[in-house]
Amino acid sequence: MLRRHLGSDNDRQQTLWQELNEGTATIIGFATLCSMSMCGTADPIEECSDEAMAILIAARDRGIIEIRGSKEAFDSTERLLGVCVELNQDQWLIFRRKSEPERSIRFLDGFRQLCQAGLVMHHLQRDFSLTTKGFALAHQLEPSDFSEQLGFAEEVSR
């Protein structure tokens, strides 16, 4: 009897490597937290960090958040995933700086907190948005209370 060709282990390893190359594992983690929160099975967090609140404020007009990485960057800190908030169709804020990797990671953790708290939901691939609850909280926050964190973000084009 002939065995069906289902591909080799090498093919699967190539696929997994490509997925890791795109930050898929981390993005799936964020998406899973969003899903668990929507289903009511996530452990609620007591309080979100100032970094999380800054992301909410930055996103409160359009509500669109994207997780971006730059796998071709030479500097290792530029390859870190970053939280991007859409200001308009062509302008984004990215909460990542190559000179401050620890702070950049704190914003990724703040994004995780937003996912876990049900303030963000996942859509497709690296695309997220504020939830109704996220928009409501974002509009209650005073931007001047988080000016230091908002000042960390750098403006980028699409």
N, CA and C atoms as an extended XYZ file, in Angstrom:
474
Properties=species:S:1:pos:R:3:atomname:S:1:resname:S:1:resid:I:1 pbc="F F F"
N         0.842       -1.171        0.000 N   MET     1
C         0.000        0.000        0.000 CA  MET     1
C         0.893        1.243        0.000 C   MET     1
N         0.543        2.214       -0.828 N   LEU     2
C         1.311        3.453       -0.908 CA  LEU     2
C         0.893        4.408        0.196 C   LEU     2
N         1.870        5.038        0.804 N   ARG     3
C         1.575        6.041        1.833 CA  ARG     3
C         1.253        7.362        1.157 C   ARG     3
N         0.333        8.071        1.722 N   ARG     4
C         0.009        9.408        1.213 CA  ARG     4
C         1.158       10.339        1.543 C   ARG     4
N         1.443       11.233        0.630 N   HIS     5
C         2.495       12.217        0.877 CA  HIS     5
C         1.879       13.404        1.618 C   HIS     5
N         2.237       13.566        2.835 N   LEU     6
C         1.709       14.644        3.653 CA  LEU     6
C         2.748       15.734        3.888 C   LEU     6
N         3.838       15.645        3.161 N   GLY     7
C         4.910       16.612        3.376 CA  GLY     7
C         5.899       16.056        4.371 C   GLY     7
N         7.053       16.633        4.363 N   SER     8
C         8.091       16.141        5.264 CA  SER     8
C         8.151       16.974        6.530 C   SER     8
N         8.835       16.431        7.513 N   ASP     9
C         9.066       17.189        8.738 CA  ASP     9
C         9.818       18.470        8.421 C   ASP     9
N        10.681       18.404        7.422 N   ASN    10
C        11.443       19.589        7.020 CA  ASN    10
C        10.515       20.691        6.502 C   ASN    10
N         9.466       20.302        5.754 N   ASP    11
C         8.487       21.289        5.275 CA  ASP    11
C         7.795       21.969        6.449 C   ASP    11
N         7.400       21.177        7.431 N   ARG    12
C         6.715       21.734        8.606 CA  ARG    12
C         7.657       22.636        9.398 C   ARG    12
N         8.914       22.243        9.524 N   GLN    13
C         9.883       23.071       10.227 CA  GLN    13
C        10.081       24.399        9.506 C   GLN    13
N        10.102       24.373        8.190 N   GLN    14
C        10.222       25.613        7.407 CA  GLN    14
C         9.029       26.527        7.665 C   GLN    14
N         7.830       25.934        7.708 N   THR    15
C         6.622       26.712        7.984 CA  THR    15
C         6.679       27.309        9.377 C   THR    15
N         7.064       26.512       10.357 N   LEU    16
C         7.172       27.010       11.730 CA  LEU    16
C         8.209       28.127       11.828 C   LEU    16
N         9.345       27.946       11.152 N   TRP    17
C        10.389       28.965       11.180 CA  TRP    17
C         9.866       30.270       10.585 C   TRP    17
N         9.126       30.182        9.488 N   GLN    18
C         8.543       31.374        8.863 CA  GLN    18
C         7.564       32.058        9.812 C   GLN    18
N         6.747       31.267       10.504 N   GLU    19
C         5.804       31.833       11.464 CA  GLU    19
C         6.540       32.547       12.595 C   GLU    19
N         7.601       31.939       13.093 N   LEU    20
C         8.398       32.589       14.143 CA  LEU    20
C         9.046       33.860       13.616 C   LEU    20
N         9.413       33.851       12.358 N   ASN    21
C        10.041       34.998       11.702 CA  ASN    21
C         9.091       36.201       11.632 C   ASN    21
N         7.795       35.945       11.748 N   GLU    22
C         6.789       36.997       11.674 CA  GLU    22
C         6.245       37.391       13.048 C   GLU    22
N         6.743       36.780       14.108 N   GLY    23
C         6.235       37.085       15.453 CA  GLY    23
C         4.911       36.409       15.754 C   GLY    23
N         4.592       35.387       15.003 N   THR    24
C         3.289       34.743       15.105 CA  THR    24
C         2.994       34.216       16.507 C   THR    24
N         3.970       33.622       17.156 N   ALA    25
C         3.717       33.038       18.477 CA  ALA    25
C         3.255       34.098       19.476 C   ALA    25
N         3.896       35.243       19.466 N   THR    26
C         3.520       36.317       20.390 CA  THR    26
C         2.153       36.889       20.026 C   THR    26
N         1.926       37.087       18.741 N   ILE    27
C         0.638       37.628       18.293 CA  ILE    27
C        -0.492       36.653       18.632 C   ILE    27
N        -0.241       35.353       18.477 N   ILE    28
C        -1.244       34.355       18.859 CA  ILE    28
C        -1.516       34.435       20.356 C   ILE    28
N        -0.475       34.670       21.145 N   GLY    29
C        -0.666       34.826       22.587 CA  GLY    29
C        -1.578       35.995       22.908 C   GLY    29
N        -1.335       37.144       22.254 N   PHE    30
C        -2.201       38.307       22.460 CA  PHE    30
C        -3.631       38.001       22.019 C   PHE    30
N        -3.766       37.383       20.843 N   ALA    31
C        -5.104       37.054       20.321 CA  ALA    31
C        -5.827       36.082       21.252 C   ALA    31
N        -5.100       35.139       21.824 N   THR    32
C        -5.693       34.181       22.747 CA  THR    32
C        -6.199       34.880       24.000 C   THR    32
N        -5.411       35.813       24.529 N   LEU    33
C        -5.869       36.575       25.695 CA  LEU    33
C        -7.145       37.349       25.377 C   LEU    33
N        -7.194       37.958       24.189 N   CYS    34
C        -8.403       38.687       23.774 CA  CYS    34
C        -9.600       37.747       23.727 C   CYS    34
N        -9.403       36.580       23.130 N   SER    35
C       -10.477       35.600       23.006 CA  SER    35
C       -10.950       35.113       24.368 C   SER    35
N       -10.004       34.819       25.242 N   MET    36
C       -10.361       34.356       26.590 CA  MET    36
C       -11.138       35.435       27.337 C   MET    36
N       -10.728       36.673       27.163 N   SER    37
C       -11.416       37.779       27.823 CA  SER    37
C       -12.849       37.908       27.308 C   SER    37
N       -13.011       37.765       25.981 N   MET    38
C       -14.351       37.866       25.386 CA  MET    38
C       -15.260       36.748       25.891 C   MET    38
N       -14.671       35.582       26.154 N   CYS    39
C       -15.454       34.431       26.634 CA  CYS    39
C       -15.629       34.433       28.139 C   CYS    39
N       -14.978       35.364       28.810 N   GLY    40
C       -15.090       35.435       30.256 CA  GLY    40
C       -14.235       34.441       31.001 C   GLY    40
N       -13.246       33.842       30.323 N   THR    41
C       -12.411       32.838       30.983 CA  THR    41
C       -11.033       33.364       31.376 C   THR    41
N       -10.728       34.598       31.042 N   ALA    42
C        -9.418       35.157       31.410 CA  ALA    42
C        -9.437       35.598       32.861 C   ALA    42
N        -8.280       35.564       33.468 N   ASP    43
C        -8.149       36.108       34.813 CA  ASP    43
C        -8.094       37.621       34.695 C   ASP    43
N        -9.052       38.326       35.281 N   PRO    44
C        -9.013       39.784       35.163 CA  PRO    44
C        -7.809       40.342       35.915 C   PRO    44
N        -7.289       41.442       35.425 N   ILE    45
C        -6.170       42.073       36.111 CA  ILE    45
C        -6.711       43.234       36.920 C   ILE    45
N        -6.068       43.503       37.980 N   GLU    46
C        -6.520       44.565       38.884 CA  GLU    46
C        -6.344       45.948       38.271 C   GLU    46
N        -5.184       46.204       37.706 N   GLU    47
C        -4.871       47.545       37.258 CA  GLU    47
C        -3.945       47.479       36.051 C   GLU    47
N        -4.179       48.328       35.083 N   CYS    48
C        -3.300       48.406       33.920 CA  CYS    48
C        -2.212       49.445       34.178 C   CYS    48
N        -1.062       49.220       33.583 N   SER    49
C         0.082       50.108       33.745 CA  SER    49
C        -0.132       51.439       33.021 C   SER    49
N         0.725       52.400       33.323 N   ASP    50
C         0.679       53.686       32.626 CA  ASP    50
C         0.946       53.505       31.138 C   ASP    50
N         1.786       52.536       30.784 N   GLU    51
C         2.055       52.256       29.371 CA  GLU    51
C         0.785       51.779       28.672 C   GLU    51
N         0.024       50.931       29.343 N   ALA    52
C        -1.243       50.459       28.776 CA  ALA    52
C        -2.212       51.620       28.586 C   ALA    52
N        -2.272       52.506       29.565 N   MET    53
C        -3.175       53.653       29.478 CA  MET    53
C        -2.769       54.593       28.333 C   MET    53
N        -1.468       54.747       28.127 N   ALA    54
C        -0.994       55.592       27.021 CA  ALA    54
C        -1.419       55.001       25.673 C   ALA    54
N        -1.351       53.694       25.540 N   ILE    55
C        -1.805       53.040       24.301 CA  ILE    55
C        -3.298       53.316       24.096 C   ILE    55
N        -4.078       53.184       25.149 N   LEU    56
C        -5.523       53.462       25.056 CA  LEU    56
C        -5.775       54.894       24.589 C   LEU    56
N        -5.078       55.851       25.196 N   ILE    57
C        -5.273       57.258       24.827 CA  ILE    57
C        -4.888       57.488       23.370 C   ILE    57
N        -3.761       56.939       22.962 N   ALA    58
C        -3.312       57.123       21.578 CA  ALA    58
C        -4.313       56.541       20.585 C   ALA    58
N        -4.981       55.456       20.974 N   ALA    59
C        -5.901       54.762       20.063 CA  ALA    59
C        -7.337       55.245       20.158 C   ALA    59
N        -7.639       56.190       21.019 N   ARG    60
C        -9.049       56.483       21.300 CA  ARG    60
C        -9.828       57.103       20.146 C   ARG    60
N        -9.183       57.685       19.159 N   ASP    61
C        -9.921       58.256       18.030 CA  ASP    61
C       -10.311       57.208       16.988 C   ASP    61
N        -9.348       56.399       16.568 N   ARG    62
C        -9.628       55.403       15.526 CA  ARG    62
C        -9.738       53.986       16.070 C   ARG    62
N        -9.066       53.714       17.185 N   GLY    63
C        -9.179       52.406       17.823 CA  GLY    63
C        -8.367       51.296       17.196 C   GLY    63
N        -7.530       51.608       16.217 N   ILE    64
C        -6.797       50.565       15.485 CA  ILE    64
C        -5.387       50.422       16.048 C   ILE    64
N        -5.024       49.187       16.380 N   ILE    65
C        -3.712       48.868       16.928 CA  ILE    65
C        -3.140       47.700       16.134 C   ILE    65
N        -1.865       47.772       15.882 N   GLU    66
C        -1.182       46.733       15.114 CA  GLU    66
C         0.105       46.371       15.844 C   GLU    66
N         0.465       45.122       15.800 N   ILE    67
C         1.748       44.680       16.345 CA  ILE    67
C         2.702       44.534       15.163 C   ILE    67
N         3.791       45.295       15.204 N   ARG    68
C         4.739       45.308       14.083 CA  ARG    68
C         6.125       44.876       14.523 C   ARG    68
N         6.816       44.266       13.612 N   GLY    69
C         8.217       43.926       13.787 CA  GLY    69
C         8.954       44.227       12.502 C   GLY    69
N        10.262       44.241       12.576 N   SER    70
C        11.071       44.500       11.391 CA  SER    70
C        12.179       43.461       11.332 C   SER    70
N        11.882       42.328       10.724 N   LYS    71
C        12.822       41.218       10.732 CA  LYS    71
C        14.099       41.510        9.943 C   LYS    71
N        14.076       42.495        9.060 N   GLU    72
C        15.257       42.824        8.267 CA  GLU    72
C        16.189       43.827        8.948 C   GLU    72
N        15.785       44.376       10.085 N   ALA    73
C        16.597       45.398       10.753 CA  ALA    73
C        17.940       44.802       11.185 C   ALA    73
N        18.983       45.598       11.067 N   PHE    74
C        20.318       45.156       11.450 CA  PHE    74
C        20.455       45.121       12.966 C   PHE    74
N        20.026       46.175       13.618 N   ASP    75
C        20.134       46.284       15.077 CA  ASP    75
C        19.098       45.369       15.728 C   ASP    75
N        19.531       44.551       16.675 N   SER    76
C        18.634       43.574       17.301 CA  SER    76
C        17.448       44.229       17.995 C   SER    76
N        17.642       45.401       18.576 N   THR    77
C        16.527       46.056       19.266 CA  THR    77
C        15.485       46.599       18.301 C   THR    77
N        15.868       46.806       17.047 N   GLU    78
C        14.901       47.245       16.045 CA  GLU    78
C        14.058       46.077       15.540 C   GLU    78
N        14.468       44.864       15.856 N   ARG    79
C        13.687       43.687       15.465 CA  ARG    79
C        12.639       43.318       16.508 C   ARG    79
N        12.630       44.013       17.631 N   LEU    80
C        11.611       43.746       18.640 CA  LEU    80
C        10.229       44.103       18.104 C   LEU    80
N         9.228       43.365       18.530 N   LEU    81
C         7.861       43.727       18.185 CA  LEU    81
C         7.513       45.038       18.874 C   LEU    81
N         6.691       45.825       18.217 N   GLY    82
C         6.267       47.096       18.784 CA  GLY    82
C         4.771       47.299       18.626 C   GLY    82
N         4.201       48.044       19.539 N   VAL    83
C         2.780       48.376       19.497 CA  VAL    83
C         2.631       49.633       18.648 C   VAL    83
N         1.826       49.540       17.590 N   CYS    84
C         1.573       50.678       16.696 CA  CYS    84
C         0.104       51.066       16.786 C   CYS    84
N        -0.132       52.356       16.841 N   VAL    85
C        -1.493       52.884       16.910 CA  VAL    85
C        -1.718       53.753       15.683 C   VAL    85
N        -2.822       53.504       14.995 N   GLU    86
C        -3.154       54.260       13.789 CA  GLU    86
C        -3.757       55.612       14.162 C   GLU    86
N        -3.126       56.679       13.688 N   LEU    87
C        -3.662       58.031       13.887 CA  LEU    87
C        -4.600       58.411       12.752 C   LEU    87
N        -4.205       58.086       11.536 N   ASN    88
C        -5.028       58.241       10.340 CA  ASN    88
C        -4.522       57.221        9.332 C   ASN    88
N        -5.036       57.287        8.126 N   GLN    89
C        -4.718       56.260        7.141 CA  GLN    89
C        -3.213       56.123        6.872 C   GLN    89
N        -2.456       57.195        6.983 N   ASP    90
C        -1.039       57.163        6.653 CA  ASP    90
C        -0.097       57.401        7.827 C   ASP    90
N        -0.618       57.722        8.989 N   GLN    91
C         0.221       58.058       10.138 CA  GLN    91
C        -0.031       57.106       11.294 C   GLN    91
N         1.045       56.651       11.874 N   TRP    92
C         1.001       55.727       12.994 CA  TRP    92
C         1.943       56.208       14.089 C   TRP    92
N         1.678       55.811       15.309 N   LEU    93
C         2.606       55.972       16.418 CA  LEU    93
C         3.132       54.583       16.757 C   LEU    93
N         4.430       54.468       16.966 N   ILE    94
C         4.988       53.197       17.416 CA  ILE    94
C         5.624       53.396       18.782 C   ILE    94
N         5.257       52.530       19.700 N   PHE    95
C         5.787       52.569       21.058 CA  PHE    95
C         6.996       51.623       21.127 C   PHE    95
N         8.051       51.990       20.431 N   ARG    96
C         9.290       51.204       20.405 CA  ARG    96
C        10.430       52.140       20.028 C   ARG    96
N        11.533       52.013       20.746 N   ARG    97
C        12.749       52.766       20.437 CA  ARG    97
C        13.938       51.841       20.578 C   ARG    97
N        14.800       51.895       19.595 N   LYS    98
C        15.967       51.017       19.661 CA  LYS    98
C        16.880       51.385       20.817 C   LYS    98
N        16.873       52.621       21.238 N   SER    99
C        17.746       53.046       22.329 CA  SER    99
C        17.186       52.686       23.707 C   SER    99
N        15.930       52.244       23.757 N   GLU   100
C        15.304       51.929       25.049 CA  GLU   100
C        14.500       50.627       24.959 C   GLU   100
N        15.194       49.505       24.784 N   PRO   101
C        14.466       48.236       24.630 CA  PRO   101
C        13.613       47.857       25.837 C   PRO   101
N        14.087       48.157       27.049 N   GLU   102
C        13.300       47.790       28.228 CA  GLU   102
C        11.964       48.525       28.253 C   GLU   102
N        11.983       49.806       27.936 N   ARG   103
C        10.716       50.561       27.877 CA  ARG   103
C         9.831       50.049       26.750 C   ARG   103
N        10.435       49.701       25.630 N   SER   104
C         9.665       49.153       24.506 CA  SER   104
C         8.925       47.896       24.939 C   SER   104
N         9.595       47.045       25.692 N   ILE   105
C         8.979       45.813       26.178 CA  ILE   105
C         7.869       46.122       27.176 C   ILE   105
N         8.027       47.181       27.967 N   ARG   106
C         6.963       47.555       28.909 CA  ARG   106
C         5.684       47.924       28.157 C   ARG   106
N         5.812       48.538       26.973 N   PHE   107
C         4.620       48.847       26.186 CA  PHE   107
C         3.996       47.572       25.616 C   PHE   107
N         4.818       46.601       25.218 N   LEU   108
C         4.258       45.315       24.780 CA  LEU   108
C         3.517       44.654       25.935 C   LEU   108
N         4.076       44.737       27.126 N   ASP   109
C         3.394       44.179       28.287 CA  ASP   109
C         2.107       44.952       28.595 C   ASP   109
N         2.145       46.264       28.409 N   GLY   110
C         0.925       47.059       28.576 CA  GLY   110
C        -0.149       46.625       27.596 C   GLY   110
N         0.253       46.311       26.372 N   PHE   111
C        -0.702       45.818       25.382 CA  PHE   111
C        -1.284       44.476       25.840 C   PHE   111
N        -0.430       43.615       26.386 N   ARG   112
C        -0.908       42.338       26.922 CA  ARG   112
C        -1.966       42.572       27.997 C   ARG   112
N        -1.729       43.552       28.853 N   GLN   113
C        -2.688       43.871       29.908 CA  GLN   113
C        -4.026       44.310       29.315 C   GLN   113
N        -3.971       45.099       28.242 N   LEU   114
C        -5.204       45.556       27.589 CA  LEU   114
C        -5.973       44.375       27.000 C   LEU   114
N        -5.235       43.429       26.410 N   CYS   115
C        -5.878       42.225       25.863 CA  CYS   115
C        -6.550       41.431       26.978 C   CYS   115
N        -5.827       41.233       28.066 N   GLN   116
C        -6.332       40.433       29.181 CA  GLN   116
C        -7.528       41.088       29.867 C   GLN   116
N        -7.547       42.428       29.868 N   ALA   117
C        -8.632       43.156       30.538 CA  ALA   117
C        -9.875       43.313       29.668 C   ALA   117
N        -9.827       42.815       28.442 N   GLY   118
C       -10.987       42.941       27.561 CA  GLY   118
C       -11.140       44.320       26.952 C   GLY   118
N       -10.061       45.088       26.910 N   LEU   119
C       -10.095       46.439       26.349 CA  LEU   119
C        -9.678       46.453       24.884 C   LEU   119
N        -9.134       45.329       24.421 N   VAL   120
C        -8.681       45.180       23.035 CA  VAL   120
C        -9.195       43.845       22.520 C   VAL   120
N        -9.517       43.803       21.237 N   MET   121
C        -9.904       42.543       20.605 CA  MET   121
C        -9.065       42.309       19.362 C   MET   121
N        -8.898       41.043       19.015 N   HIS   122
C        -8.118       40.662       17.840 CA  HIS   122
C        -9.029       40.559       16.626 C   HIS   122
N        -8.491       40.931       15.471 N   HIS   123
C        -9.247       40.816       14.216 CA  HIS   123
C        -8.556       39.823       13.281 C   HIS   123
N        -7.589       40.268       12.535 N   LEU   124
C        -6.885       39.416       11.580 CA  LEU   124
C        -5.384       39.577       11.772 C   LEU   124
N        -4.667       38.496       11.700 N   GLN   125
C        -3.209       38.489       11.774 CA  GLN   125
C        -2.693       39.412       12.867 C   GLN   125
N        -2.077       40.527       12.514 N   ARG   126
C        -1.482       41.422       13.517 CA  ARG   126
C        -2.374       42.609       13.853 C   ARG   126
N        -3.633       42.561       13.421 N   ASP   127
C        -4.574       43.676       13.600 CA  ASP   127
C        -5.467       43.492       14.830 C   ASP   127
N        -5.524       44.539       15.641 N   PHE   128
C        -6.335       44.569       16.844 CA  PHE   128
C        -7.104       45.888       16.862 C   PHE   128
N        -8.103       45.985       17.726 N   SER   129
C        -8.801       47.257       17.920 CA  SER   129
C        -9.248       47.356       19.367 C   SER   129
N        -9.601       48.560       19.750 N   LEU   130
C       -10.225       48.734       21.054 CA  LEU   130
C       -11.603       48.089       21.014 C   LEU   130
N       -12.043       47.595       22.153 N   THR   131
C       -13.413       47.112       22.291 CA  THR   131
C       -14.278       48.303       22.714 C   THR   131
N       -15.566       48.084       22.815 N   THR   132
C       -16.462       49.135       23.310 CA  THR   132
C       -16.001       49.603       24.686 C   THR   132
N       -15.667       48.654       25.530 N   LYS   133
C       -15.153       48.961       26.868 CA  LYS   133
C       -13.831       49.739       26.776 C   LYS   133
N       -12.990       49.378       25.824 N   GLY   134
C       -11.711       50.068       25.630 CA  GLY   134
C       -11.903       51.505       25.195 C   GLY   134
N       -12.805       51.733       24.237 N   PHE   135
C       -13.106       53.104       23.802 CA  PHE   135
C       -13.643       53.936       24.967 C   PHE   135
N       -14.550       53.340       25.732 N   ALA   136
C       -15.157       54.083       26.853 CA  ALA   136
C       -14.103       54.516       27.863 C   ALA   136
N       -13.223       53.608       28.235 N   LEU   137
C       -12.168       53.953       29.188 CA  LEU   137
C       -11.199       54.969       28.584 C   LEU   137
N       -10.835       54.789       27.321 N   ALA   138
C        -9.893       55.707       26.666 CA  ALA   138
C       -10.400       57.145       26.685 C   ALA   138
N       -11.698       57.323       26.477 N   HIS   139
C       -12.270       58.671       26.456 CA  HIS   139
C       -12.387       59.287       27.857 C   HIS   139
N       -12.294       58.462       28.884 N   GLN   140
C       -12.337       58.970       30.262 CA  GLN   140
C       -10.955       59.423       30.753 C   GLN   140
N        -9.911       58.963       30.094 N   LEU   141
C        -8.545       59.249       30.549 CA  LEU   141
C        -8.096       60.642       30.126 C   LEU   141
N        -7.300       61.252       30.940 N   GLU   142
C        -6.743       62.584       30.657 CA  GLU   142
C        -5.335       62.412       30.062 C   GLU   142
N        -5.139       62.794       28.799 N   PRO   143
C        -3.831       62.612       28.163 CA  PRO   143
C        -2.667       63.227       28.934 C   PRO   143
N        -2.889       64.362       29.574 N   SER   144
C        -1.789       65.009       30.295 CA  SER   144
C        -1.285       64.160       31.462 C   SER   144
N        -2.110       63.246       31.971 N   ASP   145
C        -1.677       62.363       33.049 CA  ASP   145
C        -0.675       61.313       32.564 C   ASP   145
N        -0.606       61.122       31.260 N   PHE   146
C         0.260       60.095       30.678 CA  PHE   146
C         1.182       60.689       29.612 C   PHE   146
N         1.502       61.964       29.748 N   SER   147
C         2.299       62.651       28.724 CA  SER   147
C         3.691       62.048       28.567 C   SER   147
N         4.291       61.600       29.665 N   GLU   148
C         5.626       60.987       29.570 CA  GLU   148
C         5.574       59.725       28.711 C   GLU   148
N         4.575       58.883       28.949 N   GLN   149
C         4.443       57.640       28.183 CA  GLN   149
C         4.068       57.935       26.727 C   GLN   149
N         3.171       58.881       26.509 N   LEU   150
C         2.787       59.239       25.139 CA  LEU   150
C         3.974       59.825       24.381 C   LEU   150
N         4.840       60.551       25.075 N   GLY   151
C         6.018       61.146       24.462 CA  GLY   151
C         7.050       60.121       24.012 C   GLY   151
N         6.939       58.911       24.512 N   PHE   152
C         7.857       57.835       24.115 CA  PHE   152
C         7.582       57.381       22.680 C   PHE   152
N         6.340       57.480       22.246 N   ALA   153
C         5.952       56.995       20.917 CA  ALA   153
C         6.578       57.869       19.836 C   ALA   153
N         6.937       57.238       18.742 N   GLU   154
C         7.490       57.926       17.583 CA  GLU   154
C         6.517       57.797       16.417 C   GLU   154
N         6.385       58.861       15.669 N   GLU   155
C         5.487       58.851       14.522 CA  GLU   155
C         6.156       58.158       13.342 C   GLU   155
N         5.416       57.290       12.691 N   VAL   156
C         5.901       56.578       11.509 CA  VAL   156
C         4.813       56.607       10.447 C   VAL   156
N         5.218       56.428        9.206 N   SER   157
C         4.228       56.329        8.128 CA  SER   157
C         3.946       54.865        7.863 C   SER   157
N         2.907       54.630        7.146 N   ARG   158
C         2.456       53.264        6.866 CA  ARG   158
C         3.618       52.450        6.420 C   ARG   158
